[in-house]
Amino acid sequence: MTIEAYVFISTATPRAVCRAVRRLPGVARADALFGSPDVIALVGGEDLASMDAVIDAIVALPGVAATDSKVARWITEEA
């Protein structure tokens, strides 16, 4: 089962950080936003540890001032 999280990124250089985030393995999508946060990324991994490794790689990027991540959960329709 794949575990996914949304990562909200604060930076003074959203274009550069967004481009760098998109190049990281485990990033499904990254977009610059108007307003705060500056960048949002959807990341994933096969387990919690591999997903955390992707988030750690984002935190280590030059220009990243702060991050906030939220694990995503798929809600199924009830019968």
mmJSON file of the N, C-alpha and C atoms, coordinates in Angstrom:
{"data_MODEL":{"atom_site":{
"group_PDB":["ATOM","ATOM","ATOM","ATOM","ATOM","ATOM","ATOM","ATOM","ATOM","ATOM","ATOM","ATOM","ATOM","ATOM","ATOM","ATOM","ATOM","ATOM","ATOM","ATOM","ATOM","ATOM","ATOM","ATOM","ATOM","ATOM","ATOM","ATOM","ATOM","ATOM","ATOM","ATOM","ATOM","ATOM","ATOM","ATOM","ATOM","ATOM","ATOM","ATOM","ATOM","ATOM","ATOM","ATOM","ATOM","ATOM","ATOM","ATOM","ATOM","ATOM","ATOM","ATOM","ATOM","ATOM","ATOM","ATOM","ATOM","ATOM","ATOM","ATOM","ATOM","ATOM","ATOM","ATOM","ATOM","ATOM","ATOM","ATOM","ATOM","ATOM","ATOM","ATOM","ATOM","ATOM","ATOM","ATOM","ATOM","ATOM","ATOM","ATOM","ATOM","ATOM","ATOM","ATOM","ATOM","ATOM","ATOM","ATOM","ATOM","ATOM","ATOM","ATOM","ATOM","ATOM","ATOM","ATOM","ATOM","ATOM","ATOM","ATOM","ATOM","ATOM","ATOM","ATOM","ATOM","ATOM","ATOM","ATOM","ATOM","ATOM","ATOM","ATOM","ATOM","ATOM","ATOM","ATOM","ATOM","ATOM","ATOM","ATOM","ATOM","ATOM","ATOM","ATOM","ATOM","ATOM","ATOM","ATOM","ATOM","ATOM","ATOM","ATOM","ATOM","ATOM","ATOM","ATOM","ATOM","ATOM","ATOM","ATOM","ATOM","ATOM","ATOM","ATOM","ATOM","ATOM","ATOM","ATOM","ATOM","ATOM","ATOM","ATOM","ATOM","ATOM","ATOM","ATOM","ATOM","ATOM","ATOM","ATOM","ATOM","ATOM","ATOM","ATOM","ATOM","ATOM","ATOM","ATOM","ATOM","ATOM","ATOM","ATOM","ATOM","ATOM","ATOM","ATOM","ATOM","ATOM","ATOM","ATOM","ATOM","ATOM","ATOM","ATOM","ATOM","ATOM","ATOM","ATOM","ATOM","ATOM","ATOM","ATOM","ATOM","ATOM","ATOM","ATOM","ATOM","ATOM","ATOM","ATOM","ATOM","ATOM","ATOM","ATOM","ATOM","ATOM","ATOM","ATOM","ATOM","ATOM","ATOM","ATOM","ATOM","ATOM","ATOM","ATOM","ATOM","ATOM","ATOM","ATOM","ATOM","ATOM","ATOM","ATOM","ATOM","ATOM","ATOM","ATOM","ATOM","ATOM","ATOM","ATOM","ATOM","ATOM","ATOM","ATOM","ATOM"],
"id":[1,2,3,4,5,6,7,8,9,10,11,12,13,14,15,16,17,18,19,20,21,22,23,24,25,26,27,28,29,30,31,32,33,34,35,36,37,38,39,40,41,42,43,44,45,46,47,48,49,50,51,52,53,54,55,56,57,58,59,60,61,62,63,64,65,66,67,68,69,70,71,72,73,74,75,76,77,78,79,80,81,82,83,84,85,86,87,88,89,90,91,92,93,94,95,96,97,98,99,100,101,102,103,104,105,106,107,108,109,110,111,112,113,114,115,116,117,118,119,120,121,122,123,124,125,126,127,128,129,130,131,132,133,134,135,136,137,138,139,140,141,142,143,144,145,146,147,148,149,150,151,152,153,154,155,156,157,158,159,160,161,162,163,164,165,166,167,168,169,170,171,172,173,174,175,176,177,178,179,180,181,182,183,184,185,186,187,188,189,190,191,192,193,194,195,196,197,198,199,200,201,202,203,204,205,206,207,208,209,210,211,212,213,214,215,216,217,218,219,220,221,222,223,224,225,226,227,228,229,230,231,232,233,234,235,236,237],
"type_symbol":["N","C","C","N","C","C","N","C","C","N","C","C","N","C","C","N","C","C","N","C","C","N","C","C","N","C","C","N","C","C","N","C","C","N","C","C","N","C","C","N","C","C","N","C","C","N","C","C","N","C","C","N","C","C","N","C","C","N","C","C","N","C","C","N","C","C","N","C","C","N","C","C","N","C","C","N","C","C","N","C","C","N","C","C","N","C","C","N","C","C","N","C","C","N","C","C","N","C","C","N","C","C","N","C","C","N","C","C","N","C","C","N","C","C","N","C","C","N","C","C","N","C","C","N","C","C","N","C","C","N","C","C","N","C","C","N","C","C","N","C","C","N","C","C","N","C","C","N","C","C","N","C","C","N","C","C","N","C","C","N","C","C","N","C","C","N","C","C","N","C","C","N","C","C","N","C","C","N","C","C","N","C","C","N","C","C","N","C","C","N","C","C","N","C","C","N","C","C","N","C","C","N","C","C","N","C","C","N","C","C","N","C","C","N","C","C","N","C","C","N","C","C","N","C","C","N","C","C","N","C","C","N","C","C","N","C","C"],
"label_atom_id":["N","CA","C","N","CA","C","N","CA","C","N","CA","C","N","CA","C","N","CA","C","N","CA","C","N","CA","C","N","CA","C","N","CA","C","N","CA","C","N","CA","C","N","CA","C","N","CA","C","N","CA","C","N","CA","C","N","CA","C","N","CA","C","N","CA","C","N","CA","C","N","CA","C","N","CA","C","N","CA","C","N","CA","C","N","CA","C","N","CA","C","N","CA","C","N","CA","C","N","CA","C","N","CA","C","N","CA","C","N","CA","C","N","CA","C","N","CA","C","N","CA","C","N","CA","C","N","CA","C","N","CA","C","N","CA","C","N","CA","C","N","CA","C","N","CA","C","N","CA","C","N","CA","C","N","CA","C","N","CA","C","N","CA","C","N","CA","C","N","CA","C","N","CA","C","N","CA","C","N","CA","C","N","CA","C","N","CA","C","N","CA","C","N","CA","C","N","CA","C","N","CA","C","N","CA","C","N","CA","C","N","CA","C","N","CA","C","N","CA","C","N","CA","C","N","CA","C","N","CA","C","N","CA","C","N","CA","C","N","CA","C","N","CA","C","N","CA","C","N","CA","C","N","CA","C","N","CA","C","N","CA","C","N","CA","C","N","CA","C","N","CA","C","N","CA","C"],
"label_alt_id":[null,null,null,null,null,null,null,null,null,null,null,null,null,null,null,null,null,null,null,null,null,null,null,null,null,null,null,null,null,null,null,null,null,null,null,null,null,null,null,null,null,null,null,null,null,null,null,null,null,null,null,null,null,null,null,null,null,null,null,null,null,null,null,null,null,null,null,null,null,null,null,null,null,null,null,null,null,null,null,null,null,null,null,null,null,null,null,null,null,null,null,null,null,null,null,null,null,null,null,null,null,null,null,null,null,null,null,null,null,null,null,null,null,null,null,null,null,null,null,null,null,null,null,null,null,null,null,null,null,null,null,null,null,null,null,null,null,null,null,null,null,null,null,null,null,null,null,null,null,null,null,null,null,null,null,null,null,null,null,null,null,null,null,null,null,null,null,null,null,null,null,null,null,null,null,null,null,null,null,null,null,null,null,null,null,null,null,null,null,null,null,null,null,null,null,null,null,null,null,null,null,null,null,null,null,null,null,null,null,null,null,null,null,null,null,null,null,null,null,null,null,null,null,null,null,null,null,null,null,null,null,null,null,null,null,null,null],
"label_comp_id":["MET","MET","MET","THR","THR","THR","ILE","ILE","ILE","GLU","GLU","GLU","ALA","ALA","ALA","TYR","TYR","TYR","VAL","VAL","VAL","PHE","PHE","PHE","ILE","ILE","ILE","SER","SER","SER","THR","THR","THR","ALA","ALA","ALA","THR","THR","THR","PRO","PRO","PRO","ARG","ARG","ARG","ALA","ALA","ALA","VAL","VAL","VAL","CYS","CYS","CYS","ARG","ARG","ARG","ALA","ALA","ALA","VAL","VAL","VAL","ARG","ARG","ARG","ARG","ARG","ARG","LEU","LEU","LEU","PRO","PRO","PRO","GLY","GLY","GLY","VAL","VAL","VAL","ALA","ALA","ALA","ARG","ARG","ARG","ALA","ALA","ALA","ASP","ASP","ASP","ALA","ALA","ALA","LEU","LEU","LEU","PHE","PHE","PHE","GLY","GLY","GLY","SER","SER","SER","PRO","PRO","PRO","ASP","ASP","ASP","VAL","VAL","VAL","ILE","ILE","ILE","ALA","ALA","ALA","LEU","LEU","LEU","VAL","VAL","VAL","GLY","GLY","GLY","GLY","GLY","GLY","GLU","GLU","GLU","ASP","ASP","ASP","LEU","LEU","LEU","ALA","ALA","ALA","SER","SER","SER","MET","MET","MET","ASP","ASP","ASP","ALA","ALA","ALA","VAL","VAL","VAL","ILE","ILE","ILE","ASP","ASP","ASP","ALA","ALA","ALA","ILE","ILE","ILE","VAL","VAL","VAL","ALA","ALA","ALA","LEU","LEU","LEU","PRO","PRO","PRO","GLY","GLY","GLY","VAL","VAL","VAL","ALA","ALA","ALA","ALA","ALA","ALA","THR","THR","THR","ASP","ASP","ASP","SER","SER","SER","LYS","LYS","LYS","VAL","VAL","VAL","ALA","ALA","ALA","ARG","ARG","ARG","TRP","TRP","TRP","ILE","ILE","ILE","THR","THR","THR","GLU","GLU","GLU","GLU","GLU","GLU","ALA","ALA","ALA"],
"label_asym_id":["A","A","A","A","A","A","A","A","A","A","A","A","A","A","A","A","A","A","A","A","A","A","A","A","A","A","A","A","A","A","A","A","A","A","A","A","A","A","A","A","A","A","A","A","A","A","A","A","A","A","A","A","A","A","A","A","A","A","A","A","A","A","A","A","A","A","A","A","A","A","A","A","A","A","A","A","A","A","A","A","A","A","A","A","A","A","A","A","A","A","A","A","A","A","A","A","A","A","A","A","A","A","A","A","A","A","A","A","A","A","A","A","A","A","A","A","A","A","A","A","A","A","A","A","A","A","A","A","A","A","A","A","A","A","A","A","A","A","A","A","A","A","A","A","A","A","A","A","A","A","A","A","A","A","A","A","A","A","A","A","A","A","A","A","A","A","A","A","A","A","A","A","A","A","A","A","A","A","A","A","A","A","A","A","A","A","A","A","A","A","A","A","A","A","A","A","A","A","A","A","A","A","A","A","A","A","A","A","A","A","A","A","A","A","A","A","A","A","A","A","A","A","A","A","A","A","A","A","A","A","A","A","A","A","A","A","A"],
"label_entity_id":["1","1","1","1","1","1","1","1","1","1","1","1","1","1","1","1","1","1","1","1","1","1","1","1","1","1","1","1","1","1","1","1","1","1","1","1","1","1","1","1","1","1","1","1","1","1","1","1","1","1","1","1","1","1","1","1","1","1","1","1","1","1","1","1","1","1","1","1","1","1","1","1","1","1","1","1","1","1","1","1","1","1","1","1","1","1","1","1","1","1","1","1","1","1","1","1","1","1","1","1","1","1","1","1","1","1","1","1","1","1","1","1","1","1","1","1","1","1","1","1","1","1","1","1","1","1","1","1","1","1","1","1","1","1","1","1","1","1","1","1","1","1","1","1","1","1","1","1","1","1","1","1","1","1","1","1","1","1","1","1","1","1","1","1","1","1","1","1","1","1","1","1","1","1","1","1","1","1","1","1","1","1","1","1","1","1","1","1","1","1","1","1","1","1","1","1","1","1","1","1","1","1","1","1","1","1","1","1","1","1","1","1","1","1","1","1","1","1","1","1","1","1","1","1","1","1","1","1","1","1","1","1","1","1","1","1","1"],
"label_seq_id":[1,1,1,2,2,2,3,3,3,4,4,4,5,5,5,6,6,6,7,7,7,8,8,8,9,9,9,10,10,10,11,11,11,12,12,12,13,13,13,14,14,14,15,15,15,16,16,16,17,17,17,18,18,18,19,19,19,20,20,20,21,21,21,22,22,22,23,23,23,24,24,24,25,25,25,26,26,26,27,27,27,28,28,28,29,29,29,30,30,30,31,31,31,32,32,32,33,33,33,34,34,34,35,35,35,36,36,36,37,37,37,38,38,38,39,39,39,40,40,40,41,41,41,42,42,42,43,43,43,44,44,44,45,45,45,46,46,46,47,47,47,48,48,48,49,49,49,50,50,50,51,51,51,52,52,52,53,53,53,54,54,54,55,55,55,56,56,56,57,57,57,58,58,58,59,59,59,60,60,60,61,61,61,62,62,62,63,63,63,64,64,64,65,65,65,66,66,66,67,67,67,68,68,68,69,69,69,70,70,70,71,71,71,72,72,72,73,73,73,74,74,74,75,75,75,76,76,76,77,77,77,78,78,78,79,79,79],
"pdbx_PDB_ins_code":[null,null,null,null,null,null,null,null,null,null,null,null,null,null,null,null,null,null,null,null,null,null,null,null,null,null,null,null,null,null,null,null,null,null,null,null,null,null,null,null,null,null,null,null,null,null,null,null,null,null,null,null,null,null,null,null,null,null,null,null,null,null,null,null,null,null,null,null,null,null,null,null,null,null,null,null,null,null,null,null,null,null,null,null,null,null,null,null,null,null,null,null,null,null,null,null,null,null,null,null,null,null,null,null,null,null,null,null,null,null,null,null,null,null,null,null,null,null,null,null,null,null,null,null,null,null,null,null,null,null,null,null,null,null,null,null,null,null,null,null,null,null,null,null,null,null,null,null,null,null,null,null,null,null,null,null,null,null,null,null,null,null,null,null,null,null,null,null,null,null,null,null,null,null,null,null,null,null,null,null,null,null,null,null,null,null,null,null,null,null,null,null,null,null,null,null,null,null,null,null,null,null,null,null,null,null,null,null,null,null,null,null,null,null,null,null,null,null,null,null,null,null,null,null,null,null,null,null,null,null,null,null,null,null,null,null,null],
"Cartn_x":[0.842,0.0,0.884,0.557,1.313,0.778,1.687,1.322,1.658,0.71,0.908,0.739,1.379,1.239,1.309,0.626,0.755,1.78,2.723,3.762,3.592,3.379,3.223,4.57,5.09,6.455,6.474,7.177,7.383,8.787,8.882,10.168,10.106,11.252,11.335,11.538,11.811,12.073,11.184,9.876,8.964,9.241,9.612,9.865,11.026,12.132,13.319,13.056,12.393,12.109,11.137,10.127,9.171,9.866,10.727,11.473,12.348,13.0,13.87,13.053,11.914,11.05,10.581,10.21,9.724,10.758,12.028,13.099,13.362,12.79,13.066,12.27,12.902,12.163,11.119,9.955,8.887,7.919,8.202,7.299,6.38,5.076,4.105,3.753,3.723,3.357,3.826,4.21,4.561,4.12,3.51,3.013,3.31,3.651,3.777,2.365,2.147,0.829,0.896,-0.225,-0.346,-0.742,0.071,-0.223,0.58,0.134,0.866,0.118,0.749,2.175,2.566,3.847,4.355,4.358,4.556,4.619,3.887,3.206,2.59,3.087,3.357,3.826,3.039,2.758,2.174,3.299,3.598,4.706,4.181,4.952,4.519,5.67,5.345,6.318,5.604,6.344,5.747,5.431,6.084,5.801,6.11,5.832,6.015,7.462,8.408,9.828,10.249,9.808,10.201,9.523,8.283,7.62,8.335,8.719,9.46,10.791,11.423,12.696,12.502,11.378,11.08,10.89,10.157,9.925,11.247,12.1,13.414,14.246,14.129,14.856,14.343,13.044,12.472,13.0,12.975,13.445,14.901,15.704,17.134,17.438,16.445,16.696,17.056,17.987,18.307,17.066,16.837,15.721,14.458,14.391,13.203,13.304,12.337,12.353,11.613,10.507,9.701,8.793,8.398,7.445,6.409,5.27,4.218,3.643,3.604,3.098,1.881,0.996,-0.235,-0.383,-0.455,-0.657,-2.076,-2.205,-3.51,-4.143,-5.454,-6.204,-7.362,-7.502,-8.59,-9.827,-10.92,-12.183,-13.061,-13.484,-14.317,-15.79,-16.59,-18.039,-18.59,-19.492,-20.137,-21.351,-21.633,-22.774,-24.094],
"Cartn_y":[-1.182,0.0,1.241,2.18,3.429,4.41,5.06,6.108,7.436,8.377,9.682,10.786,11.911,13.091,14.338,15.368,16.692,17.443,18.073,18.841,20.305,21.146,22.584,23.231,23.985,24.492,26.009,26.61,28.057,28.358,29.34,29.696,31.105,31.739,33.05,32.898,31.661,31.404,30.257,30.493,29.397,28.713,29.467,28.824,27.854,28.289,27.444,26.224,26.426,25.317,24.339,24.832,23.964,23.089,23.679,22.912,21.839,22.207,21.255,20.116,20.448,19.424,18.445,18.936,18.063,17.035,17.332,16.417,15.298,15.4,14.398,13.111,11.953,10.698,10.649,10.151,10.061,11.222,12.238,13.376,13.121,13.034,12.799,14.092,15.193,16.489,17.592,18.727,19.909,21.138,22.078,23.296,24.504,25.622,26.895,27.457,28.131,28.676,30.189,30.835,32.251,32.337,32.974,33.071,32.057,31.841,30.984,29.668,28.526,28.317,28.622,28.657,29.043,27.901,26.676,25.492,24.363,23.527,22.311,21.134,20.023,18.816,17.618,16.699,15.416,14.395,13.754,12.8,11.443,10.401,9.078,8.131,7.014,5.961,4.659,3.575,2.261,2.044,2.803,2.741,4.112,4.242,5.528,6.003,5.093,5.47,6.016,5.386,5.877,7.2,7.385,8.674,9.764,9.455,10.414,10.794,9.854,10.141,11.178,11.111,12.111,13.478,13.515,14.786,15.345,14.481,14.925,15.522,14.946,15.481,16.869,17.083,18.416,19.422,19.054,19.945,20.357,19.456,19.713,20.582,20.853,21.647,23.087,23.685,25.101,25.956,26.909,27.83,27.44,26.221,25.805,26.372,27.233,27.871,27.036,26.408,25.613,24.691,23.594,22.674,22.25,21.823,21.232,20.105,18.899,17.782,17.144,16.665,16.009,14.711,13.597,12.304,12.267,11.803,11.743,10.375,10.374,9.129,9.101,8.02,7.873,7.408,8.14,7.793,7.093,5.881,5.131,5.425,5.22,5.371,4.188,4.466,3.379,2.903,1.629,1.049,1.477],
"Cartn_z":[0.0,0.0,0.0,-0.84,-0.917,0.118,0.805,1.754,1.1,1.144,0.52,1.542,1.254,2.11,1.245,1.699,1.105,1.938,1.258,1.947,1.551,2.539,2.345,2.637,1.672,1.742,1.719,2.67,2.701,2.202,1.299,0.709,0.136,0.035,-0.618,-2.123,-2.571,-3.992,-4.493,-4.626,-4.958,-6.294,-7.318,-8.619,-8.532,-7.956,-7.858,-6.971,-5.856,-4.947,-5.598,-6.268,-6.94,-7.976,-8.768,-9.777,-9.122,-8.025,-7.331,-6.711,-6.135,-5.53,-6.598,-7.772,-8.854,-9.29,-9.11,-9.524,-8.516,-7.33,-6.294,-6.537,-6.37,-6.443,-5.321,-5.629,-4.637,-4.668,-5.478,-5.61,-6.81,-6.548,-7.612,-8.331,-7.584,-8.156,-7.223,-7.8,-7.012,-7.785,-7.09,-7.716,-6.841,-7.498,-6.79,-6.613,-5.498,-5.182,-5.054,-5.243,-4.925,-3.461,-2.647,-1.216,-0.423,0.796,1.715,1.892,1.802,1.589,0.15,-0.099,-1.413,-2.43,-1.93,-2.785,-2.071,-2.853,-2.31,-3.126,-2.441,-3.123,-2.618,-3.517,-3.158,-3.259,-2.134,-2.089,-1.647,-1.935,-1.533,-1.342,-0.71,-0.503,-0.228,-0.266,-0.019,1.451,2.309,3.737,4.346,5.616,6.29,6.228,6.388,6.375,5.015,3.933,2.607,2.281,2.75,2.556,3.36,4.579,5.407,4.766,4.074,3.407,2.304,1.603,0.57,1.217,2.308,3.017,3.544,4.079,4.557,3.419,2.223,1.067,0.695,0.834,0.567,1.58,2.846,3.919,3.689,3.133,2.933,1.717,0.881,-0.32,0.03,-0.708,-0.5,-0.765,0.104,-0.072,0.662,1.178,1.927,3.338,3.687,5.004,6.039,5.634,6.563,5.77,6.419,5.803,6.837,6.329,7.151,6.315,6.835,6.043,6.699,5.848,6.279,5.503,6.205,5.56,5.021,3.78,3.119,3.347,3.493,3.7,2.736,1.963,1.002,1.768,1.596,2.238,1.207,1.503,0.564,0.81,-0.231,-0.131,0.652,1.563,2.311,1.537,1.636,0.91,1.489],
"occupancy":[1.0,1.0,1.0,1.0,1.0,1.0,1.0,1.0,1.0,1.0,1.0,1.0,1.0,1.0,1.0,1.0,1.0,1.0,1.0,1.0,1.0,1.0,1.0,1.0,1.0,1.0,1.0,1.0,1.0,1.0,1.0,1.0,1.0,1.0,1.0,1.0,1.0,1.0,1.0,1.0,1.0,1.0,1.0,1.0,1.0,1.0,1.0,1.0,1.0,1.0,1.0,1.0,1.0,1.0,1.0,1.0,1.0,1.0,1.0,1.0,1.0,1.0,1.0,1.0,1.0,1.0,1.0,1.0,1.0,1.0,1.0,1.0,1.0,1.0,1.0,1.0,1.0,1.0,1.0,1.0,1.0,1.0,1.0,1.0,1.0,1.0,1.0,1.0,1.0,1.0,1.0,1.0,1.0,1.0,1.0,1.0,1.0,1.0,1.0,1.0,1.0,1.0,1.0,1.0,1.0,1.0,1.0,1.0,1.0,1.0,1.0,1.0,1.0,1.0,1.0,1.0,1.0,1.0,1.0,1.0,1.0,1.0,1.0,1.0,1.0,1.0,1.0,1.0,1.0,1.0,1.0,1.0,1.0,1.0,1.0,1.0,1.0,1.0,1.0,1.0,1.0,1.0,1.0,1.0,1.0,1.0,1.0,1.0,1.0,1.0,1.0,1.0,1.0,1.0,1.0,1.0,1.0,1.0,1.0,1.0,1.0,1.0,1.0,1.0,1.0,1.0,1.0,1.0,1.0,1.0,1.0,1.0,1.0,1.0,1.0,1.0,1.0,1.0,1.0,1.0,1.0,1.0,1.0,1.0,1.0,1.0,1.0,1.0,1.0,1.0,1.0,1.0,1.0,1.0,1.0,1.0,1.0,1.0,1.0,1.0,1.0,1.0,1.0,1.0,1.0,1.0,1.0,1.0,1.0,1.0,1.0,1.0,1.0,1.0,1.0,1.0,1.0,1.0,1.0,1.0,1.0,1.0,1.0,1.0,1.0,1.0,1.0,1.0,1.0,1.0,1.0,1.0,1.0,1.0,1.0,1.0,1.0],
"B_iso_or_equiv":[0.0,0.0,0.0,0.0,0.0,0.0,0.0,0.0,0.0,0.0,0.0,0.0,0.0,0.0,0.0,0.0,0.0,0.0,0.0,0.0,0.0,0.0,0.0,0.0,0.0,0.0,0.0,0.0,0.0,0.0,0.0,0.0,0.0,0.0,0.0,0.0,0.0,0.0,0.0,0.0,0.0,0.0,0.0,0.0,0.0,0.0,0.0,0.0,0.0,0.0,0.0,0.0,0.0,0.0,0.0,0.0,0.0,0.0,0.0,0.0,0.0,0.0,0.0,0.0,0.0,0.0,0.0,0.0,0.0,0.0,0.0,0.0,0.0,0.0,0.0,0.0,0.0,0.0,0.0,0.0,0.0,0.0,0.0,0.0,0.0,0.0,0.0,0.0,0.0,0.0,0.0,0.0,0.0,0.0,0.0,0.0,0.0,0.0,0.0,0.0,0.0,0.0,0.0,0.0,0.0,0.0,0.0,0.0,0.0,0.0,0.0,0.0,0.0,0.0,0.0,0.0,0.0,0.0,0.0,0.0,0.0,0.0,0.0,0.0,0.0,0.0,0.0,0.0,0.0,0.0,0.0,0.0,0.0,0.0,0.0,0.0,0.0,0.0,0.0,0.0,0.0,0.0,0.0,0.0,0.0,0.0,0.0,0.0,0.0,0.0,0.0,0.0,0.0,0.0,0.0,0.0,0.0,0.0,0.0,0.0,0.0,0.0,0.0,0.0,0.0,0.0,0.0,0.0,0.0,0.0,0.0,0.0,0.0,0.0,0.0,0.0,0.0,0.0,0.0,0.0,0.0,0.0,0.0,0.0,0.0,0.0,0.0,0.0,0.0,0.0,0.0,0.0,0.0,0.0,0.0,0.0,0.0,0.0,0.0,0.0,0.0,0.0,0.0,0.0,0.0,0.0,0.0,0.0,0.0,0.0,0.0,0.0,0.0,0.0,0.0,0.0,0.0,0.0,0.0,0.0,0.0,0.0,0.0,0.0,0.0,0.0,0.0,0.0,0.0,0.0,0.0,0.0,0.0,0.0,0.0,0.0,0.0],
"pdbx_formal_charge":[null,null,null,null,null,null,null,null,null,null,null,null,null,null,null,null,null,null,null,null,null,null,null,null,null,null,null,null,null,null,null,null,null,null,null,null,null,null,null,null,null,null,null,null,null,null,null,null,null,null,null,null,null,null,null,null,null,null,null,null,null,null,null,null,null,null,null,null,null,null,null,null,null,null,null,null,null,null,null,null,null,null,null,null,null,null,null,null,null,null,null,null,null,null,null,null,null,null,null,null,null,null,null,null,null,null,null,null,null,null,null,null,null,null,null,null,null,null,null,null,null,null,null,null,null,null,null,null,null,null,null,null,null,null,null,null,null,null,null,null,null,null,null,null,null,null,null,null,null,null,null,null,null,null,null,null,null,null,null,null,null,null,null,null,null,null,null,null,null,null,null,null,null,null,null,null,null,null,null,null,null,null,null,null,null,null,null,null,null,null,null,null,null,null,null,null,null,null,null,null,null,null,null,null,null,null,null,null,null,null,null,null,null,null,null,null,null,null,null,null,null,null,null,null,null,null,null,null,null,null,null,null,null,null,null,null,null],
"auth_seq_id":[1,1,1,2,2,2,3,3,3,4,4,4,5,5,5,6,6,6,7,7,7,8,8,8,9,9,9,10,10,10,11,11,11,12,12,12,13,13,13,14,14,14,15,15,15,16,16,16,17,17,17,18,18,18,19,19,19,20,20,20,21,21,21,22,22,22,23,23,23,24,24,24,25,25,25,26,26,26,27,27,27,28,28,28,29,29,29,30,30,30,31,31,31,32,32,32,33,33,33,34,34,34,35,35,35,36,36,36,37,37,37,38,38,38,39,39,39,40,40,40,41,41,41,42,42,42,43,43,43,44,44,44,45,45,45,46,46,46,47,47,47,48,48,48,49,49,49,50,50,50,51,51,51,52,52,52,53,53,53,54,54,54,55,55,55,56,56,56,57,57,57,58,58,58,59,59,59,60,60,60,61,61,61,62,62,62,63,63,63,64,64,64,65,65,65,66,66,66,67,67,67,68,68,68,69,69,69,70,70,70,71,71,71,72,72,72,73,73,73,74,74,74,75,75,75,76,76,76,77,77,77,78,78,78,79,79,79],
"auth_comp_id":["MET","MET","MET","THR","THR","THR","ILE","ILE","ILE","GLU","GLU","GLU","ALA","ALA","ALA","TYR","TYR","TYR","VAL","VAL","VAL","PHE","PHE","PHE","ILE","ILE","ILE","SER","SER","SER","THR","THR","THR","ALA","ALA","ALA","THR","THR","THR","PRO","PRO","PRO","ARG","ARG","ARG","ALA","ALA","ALA","VAL","VAL","VAL","CYS","CYS","CYS","ARG","ARG","ARG","ALA","ALA","ALA","VAL","VAL","VAL","ARG","ARG","ARG","ARG","ARG","ARG","LEU","LEU","LEU","PRO","PRO","PRO","GLY","GLY","GLY","VAL","VAL","VAL","ALA","ALA","ALA","ARG","ARG","ARG","ALA","ALA","ALA","ASP","ASP","ASP","ALA","ALA","ALA","LEU","LEU","LEU","PHE","PHE","PHE","GLY","GLY","GLY","SER","SER","SER","PRO","PRO","PRO","ASP","ASP","ASP","VAL","VAL","VAL","ILE","ILE","ILE","ALA","ALA","ALA","LEU","LEU","LEU","VAL","VAL","VAL","GLY","GLY","GLY","GLY","GLY","GLY","GLU","GLU","GLU","ASP","ASP","ASP","LEU","LEU","LEU","ALA","ALA","ALA","SER","SER","SER","MET","MET","MET","ASP","ASP","ASP","ALA","ALA","ALA","VAL","VAL","VAL","ILE","ILE","ILE","ASP","ASP","ASP","ALA","ALA","ALA","ILE","ILE","ILE","VAL","VAL","VAL","ALA","ALA","ALA","LEU","LEU","LEU","PRO","PRO","PRO","GLY","GLY","GLY","VAL","VAL","VAL","ALA","ALA","ALA","ALA","ALA","ALA","THR","THR","THR","ASP","ASP","ASP","SER","SER","SER","LYS","LYS","LYS","VAL","VAL","VAL","ALA","ALA","ALA","ARG","ARG","ARG","TRP","TRP","TRP","ILE","ILE","ILE","THR","THR","THR","GLU","GLU","GLU","GLU","GLU","GLU","ALA","ALA","ALA"],
"auth_asym_id":["A","A","A","A","A","A","A","A","A","A","A","A","A","A","A","A","A","A","A","A","A","A","A","A","A","A","A","A","A","A","A","A","A","A","A","A","A","A","A","A","A","A","A","A","A","A","A","A","A","A","A","A","A","A","A","A","A","A","A","A","A","A","A","A","A","A","A","A","A","A","A","A","A","A","A","A","A","A","A","A","A","A","A","A","A","A","A","A","A","A","A","A","A","A","A","A","A","A","A","A","A","A","A","A","A","A","A","A","A","A","A","A","A","A","A","A","A","A","A","A","A","A","A","A","A","A","A","A","A","A","A","A","A","A","A","A","A","A","A","A","A","A","A","A","A","A","A","A","A","A","A","A","A","A","A","A","A","A","A","A","A","A","A","A","A","A","A","A","A","A","A","A","A","A","A","A","A","A","A","A","A","A","A","A","A","A","A","A","A","A","A","A","A","A","A","A","A","A","A","A","A","A","A","A","A","A","A","A","A","A","A","A","A","A","A","A","A","A","A","A","A","A","A","A","A","A","A","A","A","A","A","A","A","A","A","A","A"],
"auth_atom_id":["N","CA","C","N","CA","C","N","CA","C","N","CA","C","N","CA","C","N","CA","C","N","CA","C","N","CA","C","N","CA","C","N","CA","C","N","CA","C","N","CA","C","N","CA","C","N","CA","C","N","CA","C","N","CA","C","N","CA","C","N","CA","C","N","CA","C","N","CA","C","N","CA","C","N","CA","C","N","CA","C","N","CA","C","N","CA","C","N","CA","C","N","CA","C","N","CA","C","N","CA","C","N","CA","C","N","CA","C","N","CA","C","N","CA","C","N","CA","C","N","CA","C","N","CA","C","N","CA","C","N","CA","C","N","CA","C","N","CA","C","N","CA","C","N","CA","C","N","CA","C","N","CA","C","N","CA","C","N","CA","C","N","CA","C","N","CA","C","N","CA","C","N","CA","C","N","CA","C","N","CA","C","N","CA","C","N","CA","C","N","CA","C","N","CA","C","N","CA","C","N","CA","C","N","CA","C","N","CA","C","N","CA","C","N","CA","C","N","CA","C","N","CA","C","N","CA","C","N","CA","C","N","CA","C","N","CA","C","N","CA","C","N","CA","C","N","CA","C","N","CA","C","N","CA","C","N","CA","C","N","CA","C","N","CA","C","N","CA","C","N","CA","C","N","CA","C"],
"pdbx_PDB_model_num":[1,1,1,1,1,1,1,1,1,1,1,1,1,1,1,1,1,1,1,1,1,1,1,1,1,1,1,1,1,1,1,1,1,1,1,1,1,1,1,1,1,1,1,1,1,1,1,1,1,1,1,1,1,1,1,1,1,1,1,1,1,1,1,1,1,1,1,1,1,1,1,1,1,1,1,1,1,1,1,1,1,1,1,1,1,1,1,1,1,1,1,1,1,1,1,1,1,1,1,1,1,1,1,1,1,1,1,1,1,1,1,1,1,1,1,1,1,1,1,1,1,1,1,1,1,1,1,1,1,1,1,1,1,1,1,1,1,1,1,1,1,1,1,1,1,1,1,1,1,1,1,1,1,1,1,1,1,1,1,1,1,1,1,1,1,1,1,1,1,1,1,1,1,1,1,1,1,1,1,1,1,1,1,1,1,1,1,1,1,1,1,1,1,1,1,1,1,1,1,1,1,1,1,1,1,1,1,1,1,1,1,1,1,1,1,1,1,1,1,1,1,1,1,1,1,1,1,1,1,1,1,1,1,1,1,1,1]
}}}
